[in-house]
Each structure stands twice: as structure tokens, then as C-alpha cells.
Amino acid sequence: MDWKIELIPVPVSDVDRAKAFYEKVGFNADHDHKVHDALRFVQLTPPGSACSIVLGEGITEKRPGTQEIQCVVANAETARKQLLDAGVEASEVDVQPFGNFVYFRDPDGNSWSLQALESRPNG
């Protein structure tokens, strides 16, 4: 039986600012629903991903800026350029034996690692 991660909560202090940031990075805004006064559900999906993030009001008890997420990308240099072109501060490419990485943070300080792998082991 497959287990697939579908949704990761990202704690933010300003939902509209965070939504605009992630859209600027290239995420698709799938849903933005105010369910009731204490619950707003905003789902965004990174390009090509089967897993989305959710932010909003009443979503998580985690403090803004405490989430860490890693994505796999085809090319670290290209991903870095895309971030810089969108006006997002991004690290230089960090070359490691297990992949090339680019790091960035959202406006609340939630951290993202983008890993480019030369090959993936078959599982």
C-alpha cells in the first residue's frame, strides 16, 4: 500500500502576505476558503508537486517561522535563478555529496531546502 504525503501545514503570521509570497515563487493557489471566523484554509501547490502546503487561520498551533520543508528540484542553479528572478533571497548553491542545495525563507522565516539530485535510488 502506498503512503503519499498530501498536505504540510506552514505556520504564518499574515495569511495574505504569505499567500502572495508563495504565488510569487510559483506555487499554484488551489483553494482559499474562509470556513468560519476562526478557520481560513489556503492550499498552495509547488510546481510539479503532488504535495501541497496549507496556511491560514486556525490551521496549526506551530509558531510562525518554525516549519522546515525540503523539495527535490531538477537543477539547483535553475531553481536559485527562479527565486532570485522572483525577488526572493536565496543562498548560493551548496554542493554536497548527496545533492546540490539552495535555501530560502518565507516572510515569517519558515525555511525551505531545494535539493537537486543527480540520480535517485530506485525504491
Backbone as a printed PyTorch tensor [residue, N CA C, xyz], in Angstrom:
tensor([[[  0.8450,  -1.1790,   0.0000],
         [  0.0000,   0.0000,   0.0000],
         [  0.8900,   1.2420,   0.0000]],

        [[  0.5990,   2.1820,  -0.9000],
         [  1.3470,   3.4380,  -0.9720],
         [  0.9090,   4.3900,   0.1280]],

        [[  1.8460,   5.1180,   0.6640],
         [  1.5660,   6.2140,   1.5950],
         [  2.0590,   7.4800,   0.9120]],

        [[  1.1840,   8.4210,   0.6940],
         [  1.5530,   9.6370,  -0.0170],
         [  1.2810,  10.8490,   0.8620]],

        [[  2.2870,  11.6790,   1.0230],
         [  2.1090,  12.9250,   1.7630],
         [  1.3610,  13.8890,   0.8550]],

        [[  0.2710,  14.4500,   1.3630],
         [ -0.5900,  15.3090,   0.5560],
         [ -0.5430,  16.7810,   0.9590]],

        [[ -0.3630,  17.0470,   2.2660],
         [ -0.5300,  18.4160,   2.7530],
         [  0.3670,  18.6590,   3.9650]],

        [[  1.1210,  19.7540,   3.9350],
         [  2.0010,  20.1330,   5.0390],
         [  1.5830,  21.5110,   5.5310]],

        [[  1.2420,  21.6490,   6.8240],
         [  0.8800,  22.9710,   7.3430],
         [  2.1110,  23.8590,   7.4980]],

        [[  1.9530,  25.1230,   7.1200],
         [  3.0200,  26.1140,   7.2590],
         [  2.4780,  27.2520,   8.1100]],

        [[  3.0270,  27.4320,   9.3260],
         [  2.5200,  28.4850,  10.2060],
         [  2.9980,  29.8710,   9.7640]],

        [[  2.0520,  30.7910,   9.6120],
         [  2.3770,  32.1500,   9.1760],
         [  1.6390,  33.1650,  10.0490]],

        [[  2.1540,  34.3810,  10.0860],
         [  1.5260,  35.4360,  10.8850],
         [  0.5680,  36.2930,  10.0620]],

        [[  0.7700,  36.3560,   8.7540],
         [ -0.0690,  37.1570,   7.8650],
         [ -0.4050,  36.3030,   6.6490]],

        [[ -1.6100,  35.7900,   6.5980],
         [ -2.0170,  34.8390,   5.5620],
         [ -1.9120,  35.4540,   4.1640]],

        [[ -2.3940,  36.6630,   3.9830],
         [ -2.3680,  37.2850,   2.6590],
         [ -0.9390,  37.5330,   2.1820]],

        [[ -0.0690,  37.9820,   3.0830],
         [  1.3380,  38.2130,   2.7290],
         [  2.0060,  36.8930,   2.3390]],

        [[  1.7500,  35.8310,   3.1120],
         [  2.3400,  34.5230,   2.8170],
         [  1.8200,  33.9740,   1.4980]],

        [[  0.5140,  34.0960,   1.2750],
         [ -0.0680,  33.6070,   0.0210],
         [  0.5710,  34.3220,  -1.1630]],

        [[  0.7160,  35.6320,  -1.0870],
         [  1.3320,  36.4040,  -2.1720],
         [  2.7840,  35.9750,  -2.3940]],

        [[  3.5110,  35.7130,  -1.3120],
         [  4.8970,  35.2650,  -1.4180],
         [  4.9810,  33.9400,  -2.1760]],

        [[  4.1790,  32.9770,  -1.7540],
         [  4.2510,  31.6520,  -2.3830],
         [  3.7780,  31.6910,  -3.8360]],

        [[  2.8120,  32.5280,  -4.1440],
         [  2.4050,  32.6910,  -5.5450],
         [  3.5460,  33.3020,  -6.3600]],

        [[  4.2720,  34.2550,  -5.7720],
         [  5.4110,  34.8870,  -6.4430],
         [  6.5020,  33.8580,  -6.7330]],

        [[  6.6750,  32.8980,  -5.8240],
         [  7.6730,  31.8420,  -6.0080],
         [  7.2320,  30.8660,  -7.1090]],

        [[  5.9390,  30.8120,  -7.4060],
         [  5.4560,  29.9410,  -8.4640],
         [  4.4650,  28.8830,  -8.0180]],

        [[  4.0680,  28.9140,  -6.7290],
         [  3.0770,  27.9620,  -6.2410],
         [  1.7110,  28.3130,  -6.8180]],

        [[  0.9000,  27.2900,  -7.0680],
         [ -0.4660,  27.4860,  -7.5310],
         [ -1.3910,  27.6090,  -6.3240]],

        [[ -2.2280,  28.6390,  -6.3120],
         [ -3.2200,  28.8000,  -5.2380],
         [ -4.4250,  27.9350,  -5.5810]],

        [[ -4.5310,  26.7750,  -4.9230],
         [ -5.5960,  25.8160,  -5.2020],
         [ -6.9100,  26.1890,  -4.5330]],

        [[ -6.8150,  26.6170,  -3.2850],
         [ -8.0140,  26.9530,  -2.5040],
         [ -7.7170,  28.1220,  -1.5870]],

        [[ -8.7210,  28.9330,  -1.3490],
         [ -8.6700,  29.9860,  -0.3270],
         [-10.0970,  30.1460,   0.1770]],

        [[-10.3880,  29.4710,   1.2750],
         [-11.7550,  29.4610,   1.7980],
         [-11.7830,  29.8850,   3.2630]],

        [[-12.6340,  30.8240,   3.5570],
         [-12.9170,  31.2030,   4.9440],
         [-14.0890,  30.3130,   5.3770]],

        [[-13.7740,  29.2620,   6.1130],
         [-14.7740,  28.2820,   6.5260],
         [-15.7020,  28.8870,   7.5770]],

        [[-15.1120,  29.5840,   8.5520],
         [-15.8370,  30.3600,   9.5490],
         [-14.8580,  31.3630,  10.1480]],

        [[-15.2790,  32.1610,  11.1140],
         [-14.4320,  33.2400,  11.6340],
         [-13.0670,  32.7730,  12.1350]],

        [[-12.9840,  31.5450,  12.6250],
         [-11.7290,  31.0520,  13.1950],
         [-10.9750,  30.1080,  12.2670]],

        [[-11.4500,  29.9190,  11.0280],
         [-10.7880,  28.9810,  10.1200],
         [-10.7730,  29.5040,   8.6920]],

        [[ -9.5650,  29.7980,   8.2200],
         [ -9.3410,  30.1240,   6.8100],
         [ -8.3410,  29.1160,   6.2810]],

        [[ -8.6640,  28.4700,   5.1800],
         [ -7.8850,  27.3780,   4.6130],
         [ -7.3370,  27.8190,   3.2550]],

        [[ -6.0090,  27.9760,   3.1680],
         [ -5.3630,  28.3740,   1.9160],
         [ -4.3950,  27.2600,   1.5240]],

        [[ -4.6870,  26.5900,   0.4160],
         [ -3.8470,  25.4960,  -0.0690],
         [ -3.0970,  25.9570,  -1.2980]],

        [[ -1.7720,  25.7400,  -1.2920],
         [ -0.9110,  26.1110,  -2.4100],
         [ -0.0440,  24.9110,  -2.7780]],

        [[  0.2030,  24.7320,  -4.0750],
         [  0.9880,  23.5900,  -4.5340],
         [  2.2030,  24.0610,  -5.3210]],

        [[  3.3930,  23.5730,  -4.9320],
         [  4.5890,  23.9070,  -5.7120],
         [  4.4950,  23.3380,  -7.1260]],

        [[  5.1720,  23.9580,  -8.0880],
         [  5.1190,  23.4740,  -9.4670],
         [  5.5360,  22.0000,  -9.5580]],

        [[  4.7020,  21.1780, -10.1630],
         [  5.0230,  19.7750, -10.3810],
         [  4.8910,  18.8710,  -9.1700]],

        [[  4.4260,  19.3860,  -8.0590],
         [  4.3590,  18.5930,  -6.8370],
         [  3.0070,  17.9140,  -6.6600]],

        [[  3.0340,  16.7260,  -6.0620],
         [  1.7990,  16.0360,  -5.6800],
         [  1.4270,  16.3880,  -4.2420]],

        [[  2.3060,  17.1000,  -3.5450],
         [  2.0740,  17.5080,  -2.1600],
         [  1.9190,  19.0220,  -2.1060]],

        [[  0.9570,  19.4800,  -1.3330],
         [  0.6900,  20.9130,  -1.1880],
         [  1.0490,  21.3740,   0.2170]],

        [[  1.0420,  22.7020,   0.3870],
         [  1.1360,  23.2830,   1.7200],
         [ -0.2160,  23.9110,   2.0390]],

        [[ -0.4840,  24.0600,   3.3230],
         [ -1.6950,  24.7550,   3.7470],
         [ -1.2850,  25.8050,   4.7760]],

        [[ -1.8360,  26.9900,   4.6220],
         [ -1.6350,  28.0430,   5.5980],
         [ -2.9730,  28.7150,   5.8100]],

        [[ -3.0660,  29.4790,   6.8450],
         [ -4.3220,  30.1540,   7.1160],
         [ -4.5160,  30.4120,   8.5840]],

        [[ -5.7490,  30.6510,   8.9380],
         [ -6.1130,  30.8940,  10.3370],
         [ -6.7540,  29.6180,  10.8740]],

        [[ -6.3120,  29.1980,  12.0720],
         [ -6.8720,  28.0040,  12.6870],
         [ -6.3440,  26.7160,  12.0830]],

        [[ -5.2170,  26.7560,  11.4140],
         [ -4.6640,  25.5830,  10.7250],
         [ -3.7050,  24.7940,  11.6080]],

        [[ -2.8140,  25.4750,  12.2910],
         [ -1.7970,  24.7960,  13.0940],
         [ -1.4940,  25.6050,  14.3410]],

        [[ -1.0380,  24.9030,  15.3640],
         [ -0.6370,  25.5770,  16.6050],
         [  0.8460,  25.9090,  16.6130]],

        [[  1.5780,  25.4900,  15.5650],
         [  3.0050,  25.8120,  15.4850],
         [  3.1890,  27.3200,  15.3680]],

        [[  4.3230,  27.8150,  15.8720],
         [  4.6530,  29.2320,  15.7630],
         [  5.1290,  29.5540,  14.3440]],

        [[  4.7390,  30.7080,  13.8100],
         [  5.2490,  31.1230,  12.5010],
         [  6.7760,  31.1120,  12.4960]],

        [[  7.3250,  30.6380,  11.3940],
         [  8.7830,  30.6090,  11.2420],
         [  9.4390,  29.3440,  11.7430]],

        [[  8.6810,  28.3510,  12.1790],
         [  9.2710,  27.1390,  12.7540],
         [  9.2410,  25.9340,  11.8230]],

        [[  8.6110,  26.0580,  10.6630],
         [  8.4930,  24.9130,   9.7550],
         [  9.7230,  24.8150,   8.8720]],

        [[ 10.1740,  23.5890,   8.6270],
         [ 11.2720,  23.3060,   7.7020],
         [ 10.7620,  22.3100,   6.6760]],

        [[ 10.9610,  22.6180,   5.3920],
         [ 10.4680,  21.7640,   4.3180],
         [ 11.5710,  21.5960,   3.2780]],

        [[ 11.6700,  20.4000,   2.7320],
         [ 12.6330,  20.1370,   1.6670],
         [ 11.9040,  19.6400,   0.4310]],

        [[ 12.2900,  20.1800,  -0.7140],
         [ 11.7540,  19.7550,  -2.0050],
         [ 12.9070,  19.2770,  -2.8750]],

        [[ 12.6020,  18.4180,  -3.8190],
         [ 13.5770,  17.9870,  -4.8090],
         [ 13.2930,  18.7550,  -6.0940]],

        [[ 14.3400,  19.2940,  -6.6960],
         [ 14.2350,  20.0250,  -7.9590],
         [ 15.1980,  19.3990,  -8.9710]],

        [[ 14.9790,  19.6820, -10.2290],
         [ 15.8250,  19.0980, -11.2730],
         [ 17.2210,  19.7220, -11.2970]],

        [[ 17.3090,  21.0280, -11.0100],
         [ 18.5810,  21.7290, -11.1230],
         [ 18.6340,  22.8490, -10.0870]],

        [[ 19.6400,  22.8280,  -9.2400],
         [ 19.7510,  23.8150,  -8.1590],
         [ 20.0030,  25.2270,  -8.6980]],

        [[ 20.8580,  25.3490,  -9.7010],
         [ 21.1470,  26.6730, -10.2720],
         [ 19.8920,  27.2940, -10.8860]],

        [[ 19.1170,  26.4970, -11.6010],
         [ 17.8860,  26.9890, -12.2200],
         [ 16.8740,  27.3840, -11.1570]],

        [[ 16.7630,  26.5760, -10.1140],
         [ 15.8400,  26.8970,  -9.0150],
         [ 16.2640,  28.1950,  -8.3300]],

        [[ 17.5510,  28.3650,  -8.1110],
         [ 18.0610,  29.5950,  -7.4840],
         [ 17.7520,  30.8050,  -8.3530]],

        [[ 17.9720,  30.6730,  -9.6420],
         [ 17.6820,  31.7880, -10.5610],
         [ 16.1970,  32.1370, -10.5330]],

        [[ 15.3340,  31.1270, -10.5060],
         [ 13.8930,  31.3740, -10.4440],
         [ 13.5370,  32.1590,  -9.1820]],

        [[ 14.1390,  31.7860,  -8.0570],
         [ 13.8800,  32.5090,  -6.8090],
         [ 14.3690,  33.9550,  -6.9000]],

        [[ 15.6010,  34.1330,  -7.3690],
         [ 16.1570,  35.4890,  -7.4800],
         [ 15.3410,  36.3440,  -8.4430]],

        [[ 14.9160,  35.7550,  -9.5620],
         [ 14.1010,  36.4930, -10.5320],
         [ 12.7600,  36.9140,  -9.9310]],

        [[ 12.2710,  36.1500,  -8.9510],
         [ 11.0130,  36.4770,  -8.2740],
         [ 11.2240,  37.4540,  -7.1180]],

        [[ 12.4790,  37.8670,  -6.9030],
         [ 12.7700,  38.8150,  -5.8280],
         [ 12.9260,  38.1650,  -4.4610]],

        [[ 13.1910,  36.8570,  -4.4490],
         [ 13.3440,  36.1230,  -3.1980],
         [ 14.8280,  35.9170,  -2.9230]],

        [[ 15.2590,  36.2320,  -1.7010],
         [ 16.6410,  35.9750,  -1.3190],
         [ 16.8730,  34.4770,  -1.2630]],

        [[ 17.9370,  34.0180,  -1.9090],
         [ 18.2690,  32.5960,  -1.9260],
         [ 19.7690,  32.4340,  -1.7150]],

        [[ 20.1320,  31.3370,  -1.0930],
         [ 21.5420,  31.0560,  -0.8540],
         [ 22.2630,  30.7480,  -2.1640]],

        [[ 23.5640,  30.7640,  -2.0920],
         [ 24.3530,  30.2130,  -3.1890],
         [ 24.0630,  28.7140,  -3.2300]],

        [[ 24.4310,  28.0500,  -4.3070],
         [ 24.2650,  26.5990,  -4.3770],
         [ 25.2790,  25.9470,  -3.4400]],

        [[ 24.7840,  25.1050,  -2.5670],
         [ 25.5880,  24.3750,  -1.5900],
         [ 25.7830,  22.9570,  -2.1310]],

        [[ 27.0080,  22.6530,  -2.5730],
         [ 27.2970,  21.3500,  -3.1710],
         [ 27.6780,  20.3730,  -2.0710]],

        [[ 26.9090,  19.2900,  -1.9900],
         [ 27.1370,  18.2350,  -1.0060],
         [ 27.2500,  16.8930,  -1.7370]],

        [[ 27.8230,  15.8840,  -1.0980],
         [ 27.9120,  14.5660,  -1.7490],
         [ 26.5350,  13.9590,  -2.0490]],

        [[ 25.5110,  14.4070,  -1.3610],
         [ 24.1570,  13.8470,  -1.5140],
         [ 23.2230,  14.8130,  -2.2350]],

        [[ 23.7900,  15.7440,  -2.9900],
         [ 22.9830,  16.6520,  -3.7820],
         [ 23.4430,  18.0900,  -3.6770]],

        [[ 22.9050,  18.9200,  -4.5550],
         [ 23.1630,  20.3620,  -4.5350],
         [ 21.9380,  21.0410,  -3.9420]],

        [[ 22.1690,  21.9810,  -3.0470],
         [ 21.0780,  22.5890,  -2.2980],
         [ 21.0140,  24.1020,  -2.4870]],

        [[ 19.8020,  24.6190,  -2.4430],
         [ 19.5440,  26.0560,  -2.3850],
         [ 18.5660,  26.2540,  -1.2400]],

        [[ 18.7990,  27.2890,  -0.4410],
         [ 17.9720,  27.5470,   0.7400],
         [ 17.3120,  28.9160,   0.6320]],

        [[ 16.0950,  29.0020,   1.1170],
         [ 15.4170,  30.2910,   1.2110],
         [ 14.4060,  30.2360,   2.3420]],

        [[ 13.9000,  31.4010,   2.7240],
         [ 12.9040,  31.5060,   3.7980],
         [ 11.7240,  32.3300,   3.3130]],

        [[ 10.5510,  32.0080,   3.8660],
         [  9.3780,  32.8320,   3.5680],
         [  9.4040,  34.0530,   4.4850]],

        [[  8.4660,  34.9860,   4.3450],
         [  8.4970,  36.2080,   5.1540],
         [  8.4380,  35.9700,   6.6690]],

        [[  7.9190,  34.8250,   7.1100],
         [  7.8840,  34.5150,   8.5350],
         [  9.1270,  33.7890,   9.0080]],

        [[  9.9870,  33.3640,   8.1040],
         [ 11.1980,  32.6470,   8.4810],
         [ 11.0980,  31.1380,   8.3550]],

        [[  9.9700,  30.6120,   7.8680],
         [  9.8940,  29.1730,   7.5890],
         [ 10.9550,  28.8610,   6.5410]],

        [[ 11.7050,  27.7810,   6.7450],
         [ 12.8510,  27.5160,   5.8750],
         [ 12.5840,  26.4030,   4.8780]],

        [[ 13.1210,  26.6270,   3.6890],
         [ 12.9780,  25.7020,   2.5750],
         [ 14.3650,  25.2990,   2.0810]],

        [[ 14.5230,  24.0070,   1.8090],
         [ 15.7280,  23.4710,   1.1700],
         [ 15.2980,  22.8840,  -0.1580]],

        [[ 15.9580,  23.2810,  -1.2230],
         [ 15.7090,  22.7070,  -2.5340],
         [ 16.9170,  21.8470,  -2.8780]],

        [[ 16.6880,  20.5510,  -3.0560],
         [ 17.7660,  19.6020,  -3.3080],
         [ 17.6970,  19.1030,  -4.7410]],

        [[ 18.8030,  19.2220,  -5.4530],
         [ 18.9180,  18.6640,  -6.7980],
         [ 19.7720,  17.3990,  -6.7010]],

        [[ 19.1940,  16.2900,  -7.1270],
         [ 19.8680,  15.0020,  -7.0960],
         [ 20.3120,  14.6240,  -8.5070]],

        [[ 21.5270,  14.0830,  -8.6210],
         [ 21.9410,  13.6060,  -9.9370],
         [ 21.1680,  12.3560, -10.3090]],

        [[ 20.8920,  11.5290,  -9.3350],
         [ 20.0630,  10.3400,  -9.5770],
         [ 19.4040,   9.9580,  -8.2670]],

        [[ 18.2940,   9.2880,  -8.3850],
         [ 17.5470,   8.8090,  -7.2150],
         [ 17.6140,   7.2990,  -7.1890]],

        [[ 17.8460,   6.7310,  -6.0120],
         [ 17.8190,   5.2690,  -5.9400],
         [ 16.4100,   4.7540,  -6.2460]],

        [[ 16.3330,   3.6460,  -6.9130],
         [ 15.0380,   3.0280,  -7.1810],
         [ 14.5250,   2.3880,  -5.8970]],

        [[ 13.2520,   2.5850,  -5.6280],
         [ 12.7080,   2.0670,  -4.3900],
         [ 11.6480,   1.1620,  -4.6480]]])
